[in-house]
Amino acid sequence: MLNGEESELYFVNCTSTKEEIDRSEPPDAFVVIYSVVDKASFQKAEQELARLIDSDMLRARPALLVGNKIDLARSRAVSTQDGKCLACTYKAKFIEVSVGINHNVDELLVGILNQIRLKRQQYSADGGRESSPAHWYKSRGVVRASMKARQMLTWIFGKEDSKFKNCENLHVL
């Protein structure tokens, strides 16, 4: 139950990037999860986001990038800033959780549902087409470089960029 409206979330686990997504009944959202203690899983998450963009699956569906196992801080291999940077590069939302200690799990579930509802509203209001230009993903390299520069400035000056804050807000598109 969210905002007086009951919903049911059904999750499909796609562990292989080779698995094809059923285009006749695509999911309502994509949740790409990586472990913050495993750099290889972060790289796989990036490949998966790129594959979803390239196959045009994110035009009418939200994507959320989730860093898991944040309770293992001493073993951390992927920084929060790297996660935010990747999420911003692919116009995804970002959140870090720890399923083991149930940290931010409820926020993630509420965020998934919010993103699905917001994206549906936007897509309906735009008459079935995305409001931003469809070519936004073609210059990923430039966007990534820009995000890395922002990340460095954040590190130097200690003030977080609003672009990074926006990708963490699961209540707006």
VEXMAR-225329 format. One record per residue: residue number from 0; residue in three letters; z, x, y of N, C-alpha, C in turn. Coordinates in nm, 4 decimals, decimal comma. Last residue first. Layout:
<atoms>
num;residu;npz;npx;npy;capz;capx;capy;cpz;cpx;cpy
NUM;ALA;Z;X;Y;Z;X;Y;Z;X;Y
...
</atoms>
This chain:
<atoms>
num;residu;npz;npx;npy;capz;capx;capy;cpz;cpx;cpy
172;LEU;-1,1059;1,1313;1,1830;-1,2231;1,1955;1,1195;-1,2458;1,3328;1,1768
171;VAL;-0,7459;1,1192;1,1422;-0,8671;1,1050;1,2226;-0,9835;1,1700;1,1477
170;HIS;-0,5429;1,1771;0,9728;-0,5478;1,0413;1,0237;-0,6644;1,0169;1,1186
169;LEU;-0,5087;1,4369;0,9021;-0,5728;1,3499;0,8035;-0,5850;1,2064;0,8493
168;ASN;-0,5380;1,7179;1,0682;-0,4984;1,5806;1,0964;-0,5757;1,4865;1,0048
167;GLU;-0,6501;1,9629;1,0220;-0,5278;1,9298;0,9483;-0,4835;1,7860;0,9699
166;CYS;-0,8577;1,9823;1,1930;-0,8923;1,9769;1,0498;-0,7695;1,9483;0,9650
165;ASN;-0,7235;1,9974;1,4387;-0,7959;1,8761;1,4037;-0,8266;1,8694;1,2550
164;LYS;-0,6289;2,2583;1,4427;-0,5325;2,1488;1,4343;-0,6016;2,0202;1,3902
163;PHE;-0,8670;2,3997;1,4750;-0,7905;2,4162;1,3516;-0,6910;2,3018;1,3342
162;LYS;-0,9332;2,3131;1,7302;-1,0279;2,2882;1,6208;-0,9561;2,3002;1,4860
161;SER;-0,7331;2,4138;1,8917;-0,7340;2,2695;1,8644;-0,8288;2,2345;1,7504
160;ASP;-0,5748;2,7138;1,7843;-0,6936;2,6479;1,8381;-0,6915;2,4997;1,7996
159;GLU;-0,2464;2,8261;1,8540;-0,3430;2,7712;1,7596;-0,4531;2,6941;1,8309
158;LYS;-0,1520;3,1301;1,9814;-0,1688;2,9888;2,0144;-0,2798;2,9322;1,9264
157;GLY;-0,1412;3,4022;1,9391;-0,0352;3,3192;1,8833;-0,0447;3,1721;1,9162
156;PHE;-0,3234;3,5954;2,0068;-0,2514;3,5281;2,1140;-0,1419;3,4337;2,0665
155;ILE;-0,4084;3,6949;1,7517;-0,3749;3,7844;1,8625;-0,2849;3,7157;1,9650
154;TRP;-0,4537;3,4649;1,5955;-0,3633;3,5688;1,5475;-0,3170;3,6585;1,6627
153;THR;-0,6431;3,3370;1,7518;-0,5167;3,2701;1,7223;-0,4125;3,3720;1,6795
152;LEU;-0,8466;3,5237;1,7370;-0,7836;3,4971;1,8668;-0,6494;3,4268;1,8496
151;MET;-0,9089;3,4978;1,4644;-0,8599;3,6253;1,5155;-0,7890;3,6051;1,6502
150;GLN;-1,0007;3,2343;1,4573;-0,8864;3,2721;1,3756;-0,8245;3,4018;1,4283
149;ARG;-1,2250;3,2538;1,6150;-1,1142;3,1696;1,6601;-0,9851;3,2073;1,5869
148;ALA;-1,3756;3,4152;1,4435;-1,3403;3,4635;1,5775;-1,2221;3,3841;1,6319
147;LYS;-1,4024;3,2408;1,2269;-1,3331;3,3685;1,2067;-1,2890;3,4266;1,3420
146;MET;-1,5553;3,0408;1,3488;-1,4211;3,0091;1,3004;-1,3397;3,1361;1,2791
145;SER;-1,7907;3,1845;1,3967;-1,7164;3,1276;1,5087;-1,5726;3,0966;1,4680
144;ALA;-1,8667;3,2350;1,1342;-1,8372;3,3475;1,2238;-1,7550;3,2999;1,3431
143;ARG;-1,9110;2,9695;1,0491;-1,8086;3,0515;0,9831;-1,7685;3,1691;1,0736
142;VAL;-2,1255;2,8982;1,2108;-2,0002;2,8249;1,2220;-1,8868;2,9079;1,1634
141;VAL;-2,3159;3,0787;1,1151;-2,2757;3,0837;1,2557;-2,1413;3,0142;1,2745
140;GLY;-2,3343;2,9921;0,8481;-2,2987;3,1304;0,8795;-2,2489;3,1448;1,0219
139;ARG;-2,4215;2,7255;0,8678;-2,2864;2,7557;0,8179;-2,2420;2,8962;0,8549
138;SER;-2,6330;2,5740;0,9732;-2,5947;2,7006;1,0351;-2,4521;2,7384;0,9962
137;LYS;-2,6621;2,3361;0,8425;-2,7629;2,4388;0,8199;-2,7253;2,5734;0,8799
136;TYR;-2,4924;2,1290;0,8986;-2,4525;2,2216;0,7935;-2,5487;2,3378;0,7763
135;TRP;-2,6123;1,9666;1,0900;-2,4935;2,0437;1,1266;-2,4586;2,1494;1,0241
134;HIS;-2,8284;1,7996;1,0663;-2,8518;1,9417;1,0431;-2,7286;2,0276;1,0717
133;ALA;-2,7748;1,5436;1,1397;-2,7746;1,5728;0,9969;-2,7899;1,7214;0,9683
132;PRO;-2,5524;1,4961;1,4155;-2,6820;1,5364;1,3632;-2,6730;1,5801;1,2172
131;SER;-2,3211;1,2209;1,3724;-2,3534;1,3559;1,4174;-2,4861;1,3983;1,3569
130;SER;-2,3231;0,9754;1,2406;-2,3362;0,9778;1,3870;-2,3700;1,1170;1,4393
129;GLU;-2,5180;0,8872;0,9567;-2,4128;0,9693;1,0159;-2,4349;0,9798;1,1665
128;ARG;-2,5881;0,5476;0,8818;-2,6326;0,6856;0,9039;-2,5203;0,7605;0,9752
127;GLY;-2,5143;0,2846;0,8590;-2,5491;0,3565;0,7375;-2,6027;0,4962;0,7598
126;GLY;-2,4498;0,1993;1,1180;-2,5618;0,1378;1,0473;-2,6073;0,2180;0,9266
125;ASP;-2,2232;0,2957;1,2265;-2,3467;0,3676;1,2584;-2,4675;0,3130;1,1828
124;ALA;-2,0284;0,1374;1,1123;-2,0550;0,1226;1,2558;-2,1862;0,1892;1,2963
123;SER;-2,0294;0,2423;0,8519;-2,0710;0,1032;0,8763;-2,1089;0,0833;1,0224
122;TYR;-1,9339;0,4994;0,9006;-2,0644;0,4837;0,8375;-2,1185;0,3426;0,8595
121;GLN;-1,6805;0,4430;1,0057;-1,7791;0,5163;1,0844;-1,9199;0,4921;1,0302
120;GLN;-1,5609;0,3123;0,7870;-1,5737;0,2449;0,9166;-1,6816;0,3115;1,0006
119;ARG;-1,5717;0,5157;0,5951;-1,6422;0,3889;0,5719;-1,6642;0,3137;0,7020
118;LYS;-1,4035;0,7008;0,7165;-1,5440;0,7372;0,6943;-1,6267;0,6117;0,6693
117;LEU;-1,1572;0,5621;0,7124;-1,2190;0,6029;0,8393;-1,3676;0,6332;0,8226
116;ARG;-1,1138;0,5333;0,4337;-1,1267;0,4153;0,5212;-1,1962;0,4505;0,6527
115;ILE;-1,1002;0,8024;0,3529;-1,1977;0,7107;0,2920;-1,2213;0,5921;0,3840
114;GLN;-0,8839;0,8921;0,5093;-1,0166;0,9500;0,5277;-1,1255;0,8603;0,4692
113;ASN;-0,6714;0,7374;0,4015;-0,7095;0,7267;0,5433;-0,8514;0,7774;0,5662
112;LEU;-0,6683;0,8389;0,1368;-0,6994;0,6981;0,1617;-0,7409;0,6756;0,3068
111;ILE;-0,5972;1,1056;0,1911;-0,7203;1,0738;0,1175;-0,7627;0,9312;0,1479
110;GLY;-0,3482;1,0697;0,3193;-0,4616;1,1286;0,3905;-0,5945;1,0996;0,3232
109;VAL;-0,1918;0,9740;0,1119;-0,2144;0,8879;0,2294;-0,3358;0,9382;0,3069
108;LEU;-0,2022;1,2052;-0,0485;-0,2519;1,0770;-0,0993;-0,2813;0,9797;0,0141
107;LEU;-0,0828;1,3972;0,1254;-0,2190;1,4146;0,0739;-0,2771;1,2816;0,0278
106;GLU;0,1717;1,2944;0,1580;0,0854;1,3084;0,2753;-0,0608;1,3243;0,2331
105;ASP;0,2657;1,3227;-0,1052;0,2484;1,1878;-0,0484;0,1562;1,1911;0,0731
104;VAL;0,2668;1,6046;-0,1143;0,1827;1,5289;-0,2070;0,1592;1,3876;-0,1541
103;ASN;0,4338;1,7719;0,0321;0,3122;1,7208;0,0971;0,2207;1,6399;0,0045
102;HIS;0,5810;1,8865;-0,2590;0,5740;1,9059;-0,1143;0,4369;1,8638;-0,0622
101;ASN;0,6662;1,8913;-0,5287;0,6282;1,7645;-0,4650;0,6281;1,7733;-0,3123
100;ILE;0,6841;2,1254;-0,6565;0,8065;2,0786;-0,5898;0,7808;1,9514;-0,5083
99;GLY;0,4253;2,1332;-0,7740;0,5440;2,1703;-0,8503;0,6741;2,1211;-0,7887
98;VAL;0,2454;2,0875;-0,5743;0,2656;1,9798;-0,6706;0,3944;2,0061;-0,7483
97;SER;0,2429;2,1601;-0,2614;0,2991;2,2183;-0,3825;0,3281;2,1023;-0,4757
96;VAL;-0,0258;2,1958;-0,0220;0,0726;2,1207;-0,0988;0,1358;2,2108;-0,2044
95;GLU;-0,2050;2,1825;0,2802;-0,1462;2,2651;0,1747;-0,0337;2,1862;0,1093
94;ILE;-0,5156;2,0559;0,3946;-0,3716;2,0391;0,3766;-0,3268;2,1351;0,2675
93;PHE;-0,7954;1,9596;0,5880;-0,7201;2,0635;0,5189;-0,5729;2,0287;0,5106
92;LYS;-1,1269;1,8184;0,5821;-0,9874;1,8161;0,6246;-0,9107;1,9156;0,5384
91;ALA;-1,4443;1,9682;0,6656;-1,3518;1,9039;0,5725;-1,2136;1,8990;0,6371
90;LYS;-1,6573;2,1101;0,7734;-1,6175;1,9807;0,8296;-1,5346;1,8996;0,7317
89;TYR;-1,6843;2,3652;0,6854;-1,7546;2,2608;0,6097;-1,7193;2,1199;0,6566
88;THR;-1,5289;2,5056;0,8670;-1,6678;2,5455;0,8457;-1,7482;2,4357;0,7778
87;CYS;-1,2777;2,3911;0,8316;-1,3511;2,3663;0,9565;-1,4990;2,4005;0,9405
86;ALA;-1,2152;2,5003;0,5779;-1,2246;2,3551;0,5974;-1,3050;2,3220;0,7227
85;LEU;-1,2067;2,7747;0,6385;-1,3049;2,7230;0,5426;-1,3247;2,5730;0,5609
84;CYS;-0,9922;2,7748;0,8194;-1,1235;2,8245;0,8608;-1,2323;2,7703;0,7687
83;LYS;-0,7818;2,6877;0,6604;-0,8250;2,6079;0,7763;-0,9658;2,6466;0,8199
82;GLY;-0,7711;2,9056;0,4794;-0,7976;2,7692;0,4329;-0,8477;2,6800;0,5446
81;ASP;-0,7055;3,1130;0,6514;-0,8311;3,1192;0,5766;-0,8699;2,9808;0,5255
80;GLN;-0,4530;3,0234;0,7396;-0,5637;3,0340;0,8349;-0,6988;3,0414;0,7646
79;THR;-0,3025;3,0519;0,5082;-0,3249;2,9172;0,5617;-0,4440;2,9187;0,6569
78;SER;-0,4437;3,3017;0,2873;-0,3620;3,2577;0,4004;-0,3959;3,1137;0,4403
77;VAL;-0,4164;3,3807;-0,0443;-0,5039;3,3133;0,0524;-0,4157;3,2591;0,1650
76;ALA;-0,2188;3,4824;-0,1993;-0,3378;3,5661;-0,1837;-0,4341;3,5085;-0,0800
75;ARG;0,1294;3,4855;-0,2622;0,0180;3,4271;-0,1871;-0,0956;3,5267;-0,1676
74;SER;0,3621;3,5445;-0,3831;0,2396;3,5779;-0,4562;0,1139;3,5331;-0,3831
73;ARG;0,5564;3,4444;-0,2180;0,5520;3,5899;-0,2401;0,4251;3,6349;-0,3107
72;ALA;0,5208;3,1636;-0,2316;0,4886;3,2380;-0,1089;0,4762;3,3883;-0,1313
71;LEU;0,4881;2,9331;-0,4009;0,4834;3,0708;-0,4516;0,4449;3,1666;-0,3393
70;ASP;0,4570;2,6926;-0,2788;0,5945;2,7331;-0,3083;0,6012;2,8769;-0,3599
69;ILE;0,1933;2,6332;-0,2723;0,2480;2,7019;-0,1553;0,3939;2,7414;-0,1737
68;LYS;0,0179;2,5231;-0,4634;0,1146;2,6268;-0,5027;0,1723;2,7028;-0,3833
67;ASN;-0,3023;2,4576;-0,3076;-0,1879;2,4221;-0,3920;-0,1023;2,5466;-0,4191
66;GLY;-0,4955;2,3398;-0,0517;-0,4351;2,4618;-0,1037;-0,3091;2,4244;-0,1800
65;VAL;-0,7724;2,1396;-0,0338;-0,6295;2,1401;-0,0612;-0,5877;2,2742;-0,1196
64;LEU;-0,9977;1,9771;0,1648;-0,9705;2,1058;0,1016;-0,8190;2,1171;0,0885
63;LEU;-1,1794;1,6852;0,1422;-1,0498;1,7425;0,1749;-1,0348;1,8715;0,0965
62;ALA;-1,4423;1,4962;0,2744;-1,4018;1,6053;0,1863;-1,2671;1,6571;0,2357
61;PRO;-1,5789;1,1598;0,2850;-1,4959;1,2689;0,3357;-1,4710;1,3759;0,2287
60;ARG;-1,9159;1,0474;0,2906;-1,7896;1,0619;0,2207;-1,7090;1,1776;0,2778
59;ALA;-2,1677;1,0473;0,3846;-2,0922;0,9235;0,4032;-1,9557;0,9286;0,3361
58;ARG;-2,2375;1,3197;0,3442;-2,2863;1,2457;0,4611;-2,2011;1,1215;0,4884
57;LEU;-2,1789;1,4670;0,1240;-2,0727;1,4469;0,2222;-2,1156;1,3683;0,3452
56;MET;-2,3930;1,5156;-0,0413;-2,2916;1,4220;-0,0895;-2,1849;1,3902;0,0158
55;ASP;-2,6125;1,6881;-0,0260;-2,6018;1,5763;0,0676;-2,4993;1,4710;0,0241
54;SER;-2,6169;1,9200;-0,1611;-2,6664;1,8033;-0,2347;-2,6492;1,6745;-0,1542
53;ASP;-2,5004;2,0892;0,0247;-2,6414;2,1086;-0,0090;-2,7002;1,9899;-0,0842
52;ILE;-2,2347;1,9942;0,0182;-2,3148;1,9846;0,1417;-2,4633;1,9909;0,1068
51;LEU;-2,1661;2,0612;-0,2440;-2,1582;1,9215;-0,1998;-2,2403;1,8989;-0,0733
50;ARG;-2,1973;2,3398;-0,2360;-2,2808;2,2600;-0,3271;-2,2811;2,1124;-0,2844
49;ALA;-1,9976;2,4089;-0,0554;-2,1378;2,4382;-0,0225;-2,2313;2,3538;-0,1091
48;LEU;-1,7739;2,3328;-0,2038;-1,8021;2,2672;-0,0762;-1,9479;2,2886;-0,0355
47;GLU;-1,8025;2,5174;-0,4155;-1,8090;2,3730;-0,4414;-1,8378;2,2951;-0,3136
46;GLN;-1,7666;2,7615;-0,2876;-1,8937;2,7331;-0,3552;-1,9108;2,5831;-0,3790
45;GLU;-1,4993;2,7283;-0,2073;-1,6051;2,7432;-0,1068;-1,7414;2,7129;-0,1669
44;ALA;-1,3777;2,7217;-0,4570;-1,3675;2,6044;-0,3693;-1,4758;2,6089;-0,2622
43;LYS;-1,4273;2,9810;-0,5405;-1,4901;2,8696;-0,6137;-1,4868;2,7418;-0,5300
42;GLN;-1,2608;3,1125;-0,3610;-1,4049;3,1372;-0,3552;-1,4821;3,0284;-0,4297
41;PHE;-1,0166;3,0177;-0,4545;-1,0567;2,9893;-0,3165;-1,2076;3,0077;-0,3009
40;SER;-1,0097;3,1322;-0,7040;-1,0161;2,9853;-0,6963;-1,0565;2,9408;-0,5561
39;ALA;-0,9885;3,4011;-0,6312;-1,1091;3,3550;-0,7008;-1,1215;3,2027;-0,6956
38;LYS;-0,7305;3,4194;-0,5258;-0,8445;3,4323;-0,4341;-0,9739;3,3817;-0,4992
37;ASP;-0,4500;3,2573;-0,5888;-0,5678;3,3017;-0,6635;-0,6908;3,3021;-0,5723
36;VAL;-0,2491;3,1341;-0,4609;-0,2151;3,2619;-0,5245;-0,3329;3,3204;-0,6011
35;VAL;-0,3361;2,8919;-0,3797;-0,3161;2,9922;-0,2745;-0,2770;3,1281;-0,3314
34;SER;-0,5915;2,7364;-0,5594;-0,4560;2,7907;-0,5648;-0,4424;2,8989;-0,4584
33;TYR;-0,7721;2,4453;-0,4504;-0,7644;2,5852;-0,4902;-0,6184;2,6269;-0,4933
32;ILE;-0,9663;2,1499;-0,4639;-0,8349;2,2133;-0,4709;-0,8483;2,3588;-0,5153
31;VAL;-1,1224;1,9017;-0,2972;-1,1482;2,0330;-0,3559;-1,0174;2,1117;-0,3475
30;VAL;-1,2031;1,5836;-0,3168;-1,0835;1,6640;-0,2954;-1,1061;1,7943;-0,3711
29;PHE;-1,4138;1,3507;-0,1784;-1,4084;1,4727;-0,2588;-1,2839;1,5506;-0,2190
28;ALA;-1,4552;0,9935;-0,2085;-1,4119;1,1144;-0,1381;-1,4140;1,2316;-0,2348
27;ASP;-1,5687;0,8046;-0,3667;-1,5480;0,7699;-0,2262;-1,5064;0,8897;-0,1420
26;PRO;-1,8281;0,9185;-0,5967;-1,6889;0,8932;-0,5556;-1,6806;0,8619;-0,4068
25;PRO;-2,1315;0,7325;-0,6755;-2,0600;0,8537;-0,6313;-1,9159;0,8199;-0,5929
24;GLU;-2,3133;0,5953;-0,8689;-2,1779;0,5553;-0,8345;-2,0982;0,6765;-0,7910
23;SER;-2,5532;0,7291;-0,8707;-2,5580;0,5835;-0,8644;-2,4204;0,5261;-0,8294
22;ARG;-2,4898;0,9958;-0,8970;-2,5377;0,9507;-0,7656;-2,5463;0,7988;-0,7560
21;ASP;-2,2424;1,1596;-1,0462;-2,3214;1,0385;-1,0669;-2,3618;0,9822;-0,9308
20;ILE;-2,2723;1,5039;-1,0319;-2,2038;1,3863;-0,9799;-2,2970;1,2673;-0,9958
19;GLU;-2,2746;1,7362;-1,2977;-2,3469;1,6584;-1,1972;-2,2656;1,5364;-1,1565
18;GLU;-2,1196;2,0433;-1,3530;-2,1189;1,8994;-1,3760;-2,1914;1,8281;-1,2623
17;LYS;-2,1009;2,2984;-1,2662;-2,2285;2,2604;-1,3277;-2,2372;2,1094;-1,3506
16;THR;-1,8494;2,3466;-1,1933;-1,9440;2,3239;-1,0841;-2,0808;2,2843;-1,1378
15;SER;-1,5937;2,1881;-1,3721;-1,7102;2,2757;-1,3780;-1,8043;2,2444;-1,2628
14;THR;-1,4029;1,9983;-1,3357;-1,3606;2,1382;-1,3340;-1,4771;2,2348;-1,3345
13;CYS;-1,3382;1,7119;-1,2045;-1,4612;1,7871;-1,2325;-1,4260;1,9346;-1,2227
12;ASN;-1,1611;1,4322;-1,2588;-1,1454;1,5767;-1,2564;-1,2767;1,6430;-1,2973
11;VAL;-1,1198;1,1574;-1,0622;-1,2051;1,2134;-1,1661;-1,1975;1,3642;-1,1528
10;PHE;-0,8821;0,9084;-0,9817;-0,9272;1,0463;-0,9693;-1,0110;1,0876;-1,0893
9;TYR;-0,8406;0,6308;-0,7893;-0,8767;0,6734;-0,9237;-0,9375;0,8121;-0,9102
8;LEU;-0,6230;0,4311;-0,6081;-0,6958;0,5576;-0,6127;-0,7181;0,5958;-0,7578
7;GLU;-0,6239;0,1173;-0,4680;-0,6008;0,1911;-0,5909;-0,6868;0,3161;-0,5883
6;SER;-0,4496;-0,0578;-0,2082;-0,5644;0,0171;-0,2598;-0,5250;0,0858;-0,3891
5;GLU;-0,3566;-0,3048;0,0227;-0,3352;-0,2422;-0,1063;-0,4637;-0,1767;-0,1550
4;GLU;-0,2548;-0,2923;0,3522;-0,3698;-0,3117;0,2637;-0,3476;-0,2336;0,1340
3;GLY;-0,0566;-0,2229;0,5276;-0,0647;-0,3616;0,4833;-0,1808;-0,3924;0,3910
2;ASN;-0,0834;0,0542;0,5484;-0,1153;-0,0320;0,6631;-0,1379;-0,1766;0,6209
1;LEU;-0,1019;0,0737;0,2064;-0,1119;0,1518;0,3292;-0,1602;0,0613;0,4404
0;MET;0,0000;0,0854;-0,1166;0,0000;0,0000;0,0000;0,0000;0,0905;0,1236
</atoms>
